[in-house]
Amino acid sequence: MDTPLSTIAVVGLGTMGTGIAEVLALAGREVIGIDISEAAALGAVASLEASTARAVGRGRITEEERAAALARFRTADTLQAAADAELVIEVVPESYEIKQQVFRELDAVVSPTTILATGTNALSVTRLAAESQRPERVLGLHFFNPAPAMKLVEVVSSVLTAPPAVETVTALARELGKEPVAVGDRPGFVADGLLFGYLNQAAAMYEANYASREDIDAAMKLGCGLPMGPLALLDLIGIDTARTVLEAMYAESHDRLHAPAPILGQLSSAGLTGRKAGRGFYTYDAPGGQDVVPDALTPAAGAEAGAGRAVASVGVAGSGTMASGIAEVFAKAGYGVVLAARTQEKADLAKGRIATSLERSVSKGRLSAEARDETLARITVAGSLDAFAEVDLAVEAVAEDLEIKQQLFAALDKVCRPGAVLATTTSSLPVVAIARATARPEDVIGMHFFNPAPAMKLVEVVRTVLTADDVHATVRAVCAKIRKHPVDCGDRAGFIVNALLFPYLNNAIKMVEQHYASLDDIDAAMKLGGGYPMGPFELLDVVGLDVSLAIEKVLHKEFRDPGLAPAPLLEHLVAAGCLGRKTGRGFREYARR
């Protein structure tokens, strides 16, 4: 199919259509922007003028290139204007009725060789193609917002699509500087198929009053390195749009993870659809505004849960990477630290690991040699928990095993002075079950640090139904002193981050099991389309497949949701000893060091 695609029509001049038109015009294509709304057409022209002027100002294009691009863009209010187009991309509202009407009218207007592309991310491309007189030339071309900046384009084939049509638009995407990913026809495709399930779970978490909107968003940004929190992202996408996508996904999958959280319907019905309405999960300075303004749900500045207990010295139990990292964090912040392991030898090795870490910081200019020496001097190591007799805060970072942690807390209960706060770093076990191993469960709380502890800013503060208010206040004050961001959450499996992260990872594995997309395409889609720092399979191999499986089993056991059942492929890999980078093979193979 040797279609040159030199003239392209874009039907629908909203934000996405205008962005696509800009990309095409800057790439040398003649672009016909079609919209029945004169205001939309005028807005598209103004948007292109403004964005290309900014590009000139930033040195990305010349004034001559800007003038040429603007000259290549013209608008029309009827589909008749698409008669000479070799490719038509529709980005009208997500409605079968509207899109099918557009395709029916285009059938009567365009050449038999014209390719018709839908920009849908929620509707069936196959169903749209079946309504066309040329289904073999209908496919999906899903850009991401903002189209000029986002590199990912999902090229969606139906069972009716002719391969040459796919090849032609894939080549176009590459010429536009995009990264095309070939996917099959199912609601959400790859990126949105994974993203919207995660967003839905975040909305449900907020609706259940498990955590505040600010804490949910901060947890996912700081704990996973995401550019935006899920609730802020829902406001950006449009809550009504998100609900439409989820409805389409649920209609096909019947997976409860895709059943739209009721709050999405409530906000949509109330017209609180996010940034475009000026209010959604957050309140904005104006409809279409970007700046969040305080509202009735905004936490008062500096509001804390009362006075806490004095903390001058900290005990850290454990000798692994997490224990060493936590000890380093507290010592850097000026606390006297006692690092206790099962043996003196293990404790000495842990301090050696801290010394190495501090030396790296000195070599990179992040820490002075004097500060390094002062930090190390604050750390005392011991081969027994007896050294914790006078600490004000004891933090355990031992194996993620309930029986082991209960035994350790029973020992801490006997060793630590009355009034000392006892904290567990568990990421998946019930904190209250650990607390009940002591005679003072009111003194026990969760402090879930993230690895590597010196670098990661997040701490999930997990209080049980028995945790005392002053213990909670103490830990939040300590987090501020060690320069970590605390988020409050209740004592349930996964807390915030893992409860939202691991169902997303599990769904990515299911996509591979179903032969829907490859590991590389899924990883690329989430990095390029979702702004994730790592693709799901890269992350799984780093975390460890055995660790991931254990967390997914805990989530499935607690929430009893069939959609949370670990993917069989993950179980098979773990059974085969393929645990990720640490064994040299997981979803991918790695060079042995």
KEVEXFI-118934 format. One record per residue (C-alpha): chain; x, y negated, z negated. Coordinates in steps of 0.001 Angstrom, whole numbers. Example, Ala and Ser with C-alpha at 12.3 -4.5 7.8 and 13.67 -1.06 7.14 Angstrom:
2
- tivex | px | py | pz
- A | 12300 | 4500 | -7800
- A | 13670 | 1060 | -7140
END
This chain:
593
- tivex | px | py | pz
- A | 0 | 0 | 0
- A | 2004 | -2959 | 1263
- A | -128 | -5740 | -170
- A | 2132 | -8816 | -594
- A | 48 | -10416 | -3384
- A | 1013 | -13929 | -2363
- A | -2477 | -15320 | -3019
- A | -4146 | -14377 | -6287
- A | -7493 | -15416 | -7724
- A | -8087 | -15640 | -11461
- A | -11746 | -15502 | -12449
- A | -12428 | -17093 | -15818
- A | -10407 | -20119 | -16949
- A | -10444 | -19734 | -20685
- A | -7207 | -19570 | -22666
- A | -6165 | -16220 | -21196
- A | -7151 | -16988 | -17609
- A | -5366 | -20322 | -17705
- A | -2250 | -18694 | -19132
- A | -2223 | -16026 | -16411
- A | -2702 | -18700 | -13750
- A | 294 | -20605 | -15122
- A | 2503 | -17504 | -15020
- A | 1497 | -16780 | -11427
- A | 1900 | -20361 | -10193
- A | 5353 | -20702 | -11747
- A | 6325 | -17420 | -10067
- A | 5556 | -18830 | -6617
- A | 2047 | -17426 | -6050
- A | -839 | -19381 | -4593
- A | -3422 | -19309 | -7380
- A | -7149 | -19890 | -7133
- A | -8708 | -20467 | -10539
- A | -12442 | -19772 | -10503
- A | -14906 | -20742 | -13210
- A | -18565 | -21779 | -13078
- A | -17811 | -24396 | -15727
- A | -16412 | -27664 | -14407
- A | -15123 | -28440 | -17905
- A | -13205 | -25160 | -17974
- A | -11648 | -25894 | -14589
- A | -10634 | -29405 | -15611
- A | -9289 | -28002 | -18877
- A | -7196 | -25457 | -16997
- A | -5644 | -28152 | -14804
- A | -4892 | -30309 | -17847
- A | -3419 | -27342 | -19679
- A | -1114 | -26485 | -16778
- A | -15 | -30103 | -16479
- A | 767 | -30293 | -20198
- A | 2509 | -26917 | -20511
- A | 4671 | -27425 | -17433
- A | 5590 | -30917 | -18662
- A | 6751 | -29348 | -21933
- A | 8756 | -26789 | -19945
- A | 10507 | -29606 | -18075
- A | 11203 | -31397 | -21346
- A | 12804 | -28259 | -22756
- A | 14918 | -27713 | -19667
- A | 13201 | -24466 | -18650
- A | 12113 | -25729 | -15224
- A | 12915 | -28770 | -13096
- A | 10490 | -31535 | -12229
- A | 10490 | -30260 | -8637
- A | 9557 | -26746 | -9781
- A | 6792 | -28199 | -11918
- A | 5350 | -30184 | -9005
- A | 5468 | -27128 | -6740
- A | 3716 | -24941 | -9322
- A | 944 | -27487 | -9847
- A | 493 | -27783 | -6078
- A | 16 | -24012 | -5848
- A | -2915 | -24067 | -8288
- A | -6415 | -25048 | -7226
- A | -9810 | -24497 | -8796
- A | -13243 | -23504 | -7535
- A | -16671 | -22840 | -9004
- A | -17708 | -19922 | -6818
- A | -16359 | -16441 | -6122
- A | -16438 | -17241 | -2395
- A | -13108 | -18982 | -3019
- A | -11508 | -15565 | -3591
- A | -12117 | -14469 | 20
- A | -8450 | -14692 | 1022
- A | -6973 | -13361 | -2220
- A | -4952 | -10149 | -2110
- A | -5447 | -9642 | -5850
- A | -8280 | -10833 | -8080
- A | -7843 | -10781 | -11865
- A | -11029 | -11254 | -13860
- A | -10875 | -12445 | -17470
- A | -14525 | -13272 | -18084
- A | -16261 | -12451 | -21416
- A | -16106 | -8848 | -22684
- A | -19478 | -7727 | -21373
- A | -20180 | -4885 | -18947
- A | -23061 | -6851 | -17476
- A | -20978 | -9952 | -16772
- A | -17948 | -8074 | -15467
- A | -20010 | -5755 | -13268
- A | -21785 | -8744 | -11772
- A | -18399 | -10296 | -10954
- A | -17199 | -7079 | -9298
- A | -20418 | -6701 | -7276
- A | -20103 | -10245 | -5946
- A | -16399 | -9790 | -5193
- A | -17148 | -6640 | -3193
- A | -19148 | -8766 | -785
- A | -16481 | -11452 | -515
- A | -12945 | -10069 | -492
- A | -10998 | -8043 | 2040
- A | -11181 | -4207 | 1908
- A | -7481 | -4208 | 970
- A | -7858 | -6584 | -1976
- A | -7014 | -5162 | -5404
- A | -9510 | -5959 | -8153
- A | -8098 | -6087 | -11684
- A | -9971 | -6423 | -14951
- A | -8333 | -8067 | -17924
- A | -10502 | -6193 | -20404
- A | -8979 | -4771 | -23563
- A | -12158 | -3142 | -24834
- A | -14319 | -1904 | -21968
- A | -13961 | 1139 | -19742
- A | -12044 | 432 | -16550
- A | -13522 | 3625 | -15089
- A | -17072 | 2419 | -15693
- A | -16296 | -925 | -14070
- A | -14605 | 795 | -11116
- A | -17533 | 3149 | -10579
- A | -19799 | 145 | -9979
- A | -17489 | -1171 | -7267
- A | -17616 | -263 | -3576
- A | -13853 | 279 | -3699
- A | -13137 | 2091 | -6988
- A | -9731 | 3263 | -5762
- A | -8582 | -385 | -5768
- A | -9891 | -1260 | -9237
- A | -7559 | -1130 | -12231
- A | -6844 | -2847 | -15510
- A | -4223 | -5568 | -15899
- A | -4119 | -6454 | -19570
- A | -2013 | -9507 | -20416
- A | -1417 | -10601 | -24001
- A | -2043 | -14003 | -25494
- A | -350 | -16415 | -24919
- A | 262 | -15011 | -21436
- A | 3215 | -17292 | -20573
- A | 5144 | -16136 | -23654
- A | 4146 | -12507 | -24176
- A | 6172 | -10011 | -22151
- A | 3855 | -7007 | -22264
- A | 1374 | -6161 | -19505
- A | -610 | -2926 | -19748
- A | -1383 | -1510 | -16285
- A | -4472 | 649 | -16711
- A | -5430 | 3392 | -14270
- A | -8771 | 5138 | -14122
- A | -9270 | 8586 | -12589
- A | -10444 | 6730 | -9483
- A | -7481 | 4368 | -9060
- A | -5194 | 4929 | -6071
- A | -1505 | 5200 | -7124
- A | -348 | 2632 | -4504
- A | -2553 | -11 | -6155
- A | -897 | 717 | -9483
- A | 2548 | 537 | -7904
- A | 1741 | -2814 | -6317
- A | 577 | -4551 | -9491
- A | 3352 | -2943 | -11526
- A | 5887 | -4447 | -9127
- A | 4107 | -7799 | -9457
- A | 4311 | -7649 | -13250
- A | 8062 | -7097 | -13053
- A | 8439 | -9996 | -10612
- A | 6613 | -12164 | -13146
- A | 9244 | -11293 | -15746
- A | 6879 | -9043 | -17664
- A | 7348 | -5533 | -19031
- A | 4616 | -3330 | -17513
- A | 3484 | -246 | -19416
- A | 1389 | 2369 | -17600
- A | -1563 | 3622 | -19656
- A | -4792 | 5516 | -19150
- A | -8315 | 4261 | -19603
- A | -9457 | 4230 | -23194
- A | -10676 | 1342 | -25369
- A | -7843 | -742 | -26729
- A | -5274 | 1000 | -24522
- A | -1969 | 1280 | -26455
- A | -1243 | -2012 | -28186
- A | -4777 | -3010 | -29136
- A | -5714 | 621 | -29757
- A | -3158 | 683 | -32569
- A | -3416 | -2953 | -33611
- A | -7162 | -3212 | -34087
- A | -7424 | -159 | -36312
- A | -4850 | -1776 | -38594
- A | -6659 | -5125 | -38521
- A | -9933 | -3397 | -39341
- A | -8413 | -1660 | -42367
- A | -7042 | -4979 | -43592
- A | -10489 | -6566 | -43305
- A | -12010 | -3646 | -45229
- A | -9308 | -3970 | -47906
- A | -10149 | -7655 | -48340
- A | -13888 | -6957 | -48331
- A | -13401 | -4447 | -51163
- A | -11760 | -7208 | -53259
- A | -8682 | -5023 | -53583
- A | -6353 | -7936 | -52849
- A | -6636 | -11584 | -51890
- A | -6377 | -12690 | -48271
- A | -3124 | -14493 | -49079
- A | -1592 | -11406 | -50702
- A | -2661 | -9059 | -47882
- A | -1138 | -11345 | -45268
- A | 2041 | -12015 | -47255
- A | 2515 | -8302 | -47937
- A | 2449 | -7350 | -44259
- A | 4656 | -10248 | -43177
- A | 7280 | -9754 | -45875
- A | 7010 | -5981 | -46209
- A | 6943 | -5150 | -42480
- A | 8505 | -8191 | -40845
- A | 5359 | -9001 | -38877
- A | 4992 | -12490 | -37400
- A | 1477 | -12919 | -38829
- A | -618 | -11323 | -41512
- A | -3631 | -9270 | -40329
- A | -6353 | -11634 | -41538
- A | -4664 | -14689 | -40032
- A | -4281 | -12710 | -36805
- A | -7974 | -11815 | -36795
- A | -8744 | -15516 | -37073
- A | -6441 | -16206 | -34125
- A | -7881 | -13435 | -31929
- A | -11460 | -14290 | -32844
- A | -13398 | -12201 | -35339
- A | -16225 | -11669 | -32845
- A | -13730 | -10474 | -30217
- A | -12129 | -8086 | -32695
- A | -15509 | -6656 | -33616
- A | -16346 | -6081 | -29919
- A | -13066 | -4208 | -29401
- A | -13633 | -2068 | -32494
- A | -17197 | -1242 | -31486
- A | -15909 | 12 | -28117
- A | -13159 | 2031 | -29809
- A | -15564 | 3568 | -32308
- A | -18059 | 4479 | -29574
- A | -15371 | 6671 | -28031
- A | -13392 | 7935 | -31016
- A | -16054 | 8134 | -33763
- A | -13091 | 7615 | -36075
- A | -14150 | 5803 | -39239
- A | -10945 | 3770 | -39056
- A | -12443 | 2087 | -35967
- A | -15921 | 1509 | -37401
- A | -15954 | -2289 | -37772
- A | -15735 | -3430 | -41385
- A | -19080 | -5008 | -42299
- A | -17418 | -8318 | -43115
- A | -16484 | -8708 | -39432
- A | -20158 | -8547 | -38481
- A | -21153 | -10872 | -41297
- A | -18609 | -13521 | -40356
- A | -19471 | -13218 | -36656
- A | -23203 | -13566 | -37336
- A | -22523 | -16653 | -39422
- A | -20496 | -18219 | -36602
- A | -17311 | -18028 | -38684
- A | -15279 | -16499 | -35891
- A | -11827 | -17792 | -36821
- A | -9675 | -20642 | -35580
- A | -11932 | -21458 | -32644
- A | -14797 | -22142 | -35063
- A | -12626 | -23852 | -37673
- A | -13338 | -21129 | -40207
- A | -13002 | -17370 | -40493
- A | -11066 | -15603 | -43207
- A | -9353 | -18970 | -43710
- A | -10517 | -22550 | -43204
- A | -8787 | -24736 | -40603
- A | -8388 | -28464 | -40136
- A | -10757 | -28465 | -37141
- A | -12374 | -26078 | -34661
- A | -9490 | -24802 | -32571
- A | -7019 | -26045 | -35160
- A | -3968 | -24163 | -36360
- A | -3412 | -25652 | -39806
- A | -4987 | -23849 | -42747
- A | -6589 | -26174 | -45284
- A | -7511 | -25336 | -48880
- A | -10990 | -24008 | -49559
- A | -12856 | -22473 | -52492
- A | -10830 | -19244 | -52217
- A | -7398 | -20868 | -52122
- A | -5378 | -20032 | -55267
- A | -4564 | -23033 | -57402
- A | -919 | -24077 | -57095
- A | 1153 | -22657 | -59924
- A | -1761 | -20739 | -61411
- A | -481 | -17685 | -63276
- A | -2072 | -15132 | -65571
- A | -1049 | -16750 | -68867
- A | 2132 | -16513 | -70879
- A | 4413 | -13538 | -70555
- A | 7104 | -11902 | -72636
- A | 10708 | -13061 | -72732
- A | 13061 | -11071 | -70501
- A | 16834 | -11501 | -70811
- A | 18077 | -7983 | -70115
- A | 16945 | -5342 | -67638
- A | 17473 | -1602 | -67482
- A | 17434 | 173 | -64117
- A | 17052 | 3963 | -64142
- A | 18397 | 5802 | -61106
- A | 21515 | 6026 | -58988
- A | 20246 | 5978 | -55391
- A | 20085 | 3186 | -52827
- A | 16929 | 1649 | -54273
- A | 18185 | 1681 | -57878
- A | 21508 | 122 | -56836
- A | 19710 | -2530 | -54797
- A | 17351 | -3455 | -57642
- A | 20230 | -3674 | -60117
- A | 22068 | -5978 | -57695
- A | 19002 | -8208 | -57345
- A | 18597 | -8647 | -61115
- A | 22304 | -9212 | -61729
- A | 22494 | -11858 | -58994
- A | 19594 | -13659 | -60685
- A | 21524 | -13886 | -63944
- A | 20052 | -10992 | -65908
- A | 22201 | -8642 | -67954
- A | 21670 | -5239 | -66329
- A | 22109 | -1733 | -67681
- A | 22194 | 833 | -64862
- A | 21606 | 4338 | -66206
- A | 21890 | 7571 | -64246
- A | 21777 | 11247 | -65181
- A | 25547 | 11322 | -65486
- A | 28266 | 8746 | -65980
- A | 29771 | 9766 | -62646
- A | 26541 | 8995 | -60782
- A | 26249 | 5673 | -62589
- A | 29817 | 4740 | -61614
- A | 29101 | 5641 | -57975
- A | 25996 | 3423 | -58047
- A | 28020 | 473 | -59348
- A | 30578 | 1130 | -56620
- A | 27771 | 903 | -54073
- A | 26765 | -2468 | -55542
- A | 30363 | -3683 | -55346
- A | 30503 | -2719 | -51678
- A | 27248 | -4532 | -50973
- A | 28458 | -7681 | -52721
- A | 31746 | -7550 | -50830
- A | 29828 | -7478 | -47544
- A | 27949 | -10596 | -48646
- A | 31264 | -12322 | -49413
- A | 32723 | -11364 | -46018
- A | 29642 | -12800 | -44291
- A | 29844 | -16053 | -46238
- A | 26605 | -15461 | -48103
- A | 28226 | -15163 | -51526
- A | 31341 | -16610 | -53105
- A | 34032 | -14372 | -54581
- A | 33357 | -15975 | -57960
- A | 29631 | -15171 | -57766
- A | 30507 | -11593 | -56761
- A | 32687 | -11155 | -59826
- A | 30097 | -12718 | -62126
- A | 27363 | -10461 | -60729
- A | 29401 | -7293 | -61213
- A | 30328 | -8372 | -64741
- A | 26637 | -8516 | -65674
- A | 26165 | -4831 | -64813
- A | 26885 | -2155 | -67408
- A | 26594 | 1485 | -66378
- A | 25675 | 4466 | -68514
- A | 25062 | 8181 | -68172
- A | 22040 | 8194 | -70477
- A | 18769 | 6312 | -71002
- A | 19851 | 5692 | -74582
- A | 21571 | 2583 | -73239
- A | 18104 | 1038 | -72719
- A | 17488 | 637 | -76464
- A | 17564 | -3187 | -76373
- A | 16413 | -4046 | -72808
- A | 13361 | -6250 | -72333
- A | 12351 | -4709 | -69004
- A | 13029 | -1135 | -67852
- A | 12600 | -384 | -64134
- A | 12736 | 3186 | -62849
- A | 13813 | 4038 | -59315
- A | 14074 | 7822 | -59350
- A | 12631 | 10526 | -57094
- A | 9059 | 10068 | -55832
- A | 7746 | 12976 | -57874
- A | 5008 | 12536 | -60473
- A | 6366 | 15104 | -62919
- A | 9880 | 13632 | -62793
- A | 8582 | 10114 | -63338
- A | 6326 | 11206 | -66204
- A | 9246 | 12889 | -67929
- A | 11357 | 9764 | -67490
- A | 8640 | 7475 | -68891
- A | 8145 | 9765 | -71851
- A | 11868 | 9328 | -72525
- A | 11693 | 5547 | -72038
- A | 8820 | 5427 | -74516
- A | 11103 | 6848 | -77195
- A | 14205 | 4834 | -76287
- A | 12948 | 1346 | -75443
- A | 12116 | -1114 | -78194
- A | 8477 | -2035 | -78932
- A | 7294 | -4770 | -76580
- A | 9620 | -3840 | -73721
- A | 7926 | -3789 | -70319
- A | 8179 | -478 | -68460
- A | 7955 | -649 | -64668
- A | 7796 | 2034 | -61984
- A | 8871 | 1465 | -58378
- A | 6570 | 4192 | -57036
- A | 5185 | 3583 | -53565
- A | 2512 | 6283 | -53545
- A | 1894 | 7799 | -56987
- A | -794 | 6646 | -59445
- A | 788 | 4213 | -61868
- A | -1766 | 5028 | -64566
- A | -754 | 8708 | -64502
- A | 2822 | 7604 | -65167
- A | 1678 | 5178 | -67867
- A | -252 | 7896 | -69709
- A | 3009 | 9763 | -70261
- A | 3800 | 7063 | -72836
- A | 2159 | 6040 | -76092
- A | 1970 | 2465 | -74798
- A | 281 | 2475 | -71383
- A | -538 | -1205 | -71818
- A | 3188 | -1949 | -71372
- A | 3439 | -90 | -68053
- A | 3115 | -1699 | -64611
- A | 4164 | -1050 | -61017
- A | 6915 | -3095 | -59368
- A | 7192 | -1744 | -55846
- A | 10356 | -3132 | -54261
- A | 11072 | -2608 | -50567
- A | 14266 | -1207 | -49100
- A | 16852 | -2735 | -48913
- A | 15927 | -4471 | -52164
- A | 18529 | -7280 | -51910
- A | 17154 | -8360 | -48509
- A | 13408 | -7676 | -48705
- A | 11435 | -10478 | -50348
- A | 8271 | -8568 | -51254
- A | 7333 | -6925 | -54561
- A | 3913 | -5314 | -54933
- A | 2822 | -5854 | -58542
- A | 521 | -2977 | -59470
- A | -1489 | -3237 | -62657
- A | -3592 | -396 | -63967
- A | -6842 | -647 | -65890
- A | -4702 | -341 | -69042
- A | -1969 | -2896 | -68224
- A | -1867 | -5839 | -70647
- A | -2311 | -9360 | -69267
- A | 981 | -10581 | -70702
- A | 2805 | -7664 | -69042
- A | 1360 | -8708 | -65692
- A | 2344 | -12334 | -66344
- A | 5848 | -11229 | -67353
- A | 6456 | -9343 | -64141
- A | 5190 | -12180 | -61948
- A | 7506 | -14613 | -63768
- A | 10417 | -12209 | -63322
- A | 9657 | -11932 | -59591
- A | 9891 | -15715 | -59312
- A | 13258 | -15738 | -61071
- A | 14723 | -13038 | -58808
- A | 13333 | -14923 | -55779
- A | 10865 | -12276 | -54698
- A | 7302 | -12866 | -53539
- A | 4860 | -10969 | -55777
- A | 1516 | -9749 | -54444
- A | -1094 | -8358 | -56804
- A | -2809 | -5087 | -56043
- A | -4699 | -2403 | -57903
- A | -3566 | 1100 | -58717
- A | -4590 | 3100 | -55680
- A | -2671 | 5081 | -53069
- A | -488 | 3078 | -50717
- A | -1123 | -241 | -52466
- A | -1246 | -2876 | -49682
- A | 1625 | -2230 | -47282
- A | 1684 | 1550 | -47047
- A | -2121 | 1778 | -47023
- A | -2176 | -391 | -43890
- A | 1097 | 698 | -42289
- A | 896 | 4482 | -42344
- A | -2542 | 4952 | -40730
- A | -1183 | 2815 | -37865
- A | 1917 | 5034 | -37618
- A | -243 | 8159 | -37780
- A | -2449 | 6907 | -34937
- A | 631 | 6267 | -32810
- A | 1656 | 9904 | -33292
- A | -1830 | 11020 | -32241
- A | -1470 | 9045 | -28998
- A | 1640 | 11072 | -28164
- A | -73 | 14330 | -29158
- A | -2871 | 13521 | -26741
- A | -349 | 12763 | -23956
- A | -1864 | 9313 | -23619
- A | 1444 | 7443 | -23563
- A | 5137 | 8101 | -24099
- A | 7192 | 7269 | -27188
- A | 9052 | 4582 | -25255
- A | 5898 | 2979 | -23870
- A | 4205 | 2916 | -27271
- A | 7268 | 1422 | -28964
- A | 7607 | -1163 | -26190
- A | 3906 | -2027 | -26354
- A | 3979 | -2745 | -30081
- A | 7190 | -4748 | -29962
- A | 6265 | -6784 | -26893
- A | 2495 | -6979 | -27375
- A | 2218 | -7053 | -31149
- A | 5427 | -8794 | -32152
- A | 6495 | -5855 | -34317
- A | 10227 | -5818 | -35152
- A | 10311 | -2059 | -34503
- A | 8083 | 300 | -32558
- A | 6196 | 2925 | -34596
- A | 8498 | 5795 | -33628
- A | 11636 | 3789 | -34299
- A | 10222 | 2979 | -37730
- A | 9150 | 6541 | -38490
- A | 12637 | 7814 | -37740
- A | 14179 | 5146 | -39979
- A | 11776 | 5718 | -42888
- A | 12108 | 9497 | -42608
- A | 9438 | 11825 | -41294
- A | 9299 | 13727 | -44587
- A | 8715 | 10499 | -46526
- A | 6091 | 9407 | -44005
- A | 4287 | 12732 | -44210
- A | 4242 | 12614 | -48015
- A | 2682 | 9137 | -48000
- A | 99 | 10118 | -45392
- A | -877 | 13159 | -47434
- A | -1374 | 10970 | -50508
- A | -3541 | 8519 | -48537
- A | -5624 | 11340 | -47078
- A | -6103 | 12939 | -50490
- A | -7152 | 9686 | -52141
- A | -9488 | 8247 | -49504
- A | -10832 | 11565 | -48108
- A | -11082 | 10043 | -44637
- A | -10606 | 12571 | -41798
- A | -8937 | 9849 | -39727
- A | -6132 | 9689 | -42300
- A | -5219 | 13378 | -41970
- A | -1539 | 13594 | -40989
- A | -1020 | 14236 | -37275
- A | -44 | 17906 | -36710
- A | 2965 | 16816 | -34662
- A | 4392 | 15054 | -37711
- A | 3898 | 18164 | -39836
- A | 5550 | 20351 | -37191
- A | 8618 | 18109 | -36961
- A | 9039 | 18022 | -40730
- A | 8688 | 21825 | -40918
- A | 11414 | 22089 | -38280
- A | 13752 | 19890 | -40326
- A | 13589 | 17030 | -37839
- A | 13330 | 14212 | -40365
- A | 14588 | 11235 | -38364
- A | 17886 | 9398 | -38338
- A | 19126 | 11037 | -41533
- A | 19131 | 14481 | -39864
- A | 20091 | 13298 | -36393
- A | 16731 | 14174 | -34904
- A | 13169 | 13057 | -35432
- A | 10963 | 11759 | -32658
- A | 14236 | 10986 | -30910
- A | 17742 | 12402 | -31119
- A | 20610 | 10400 | -32624
- A | 24372 | 10674 | -32391
- A | 25897 | 12352 | -35417
- A | 28196 | 10106 | -37420
END
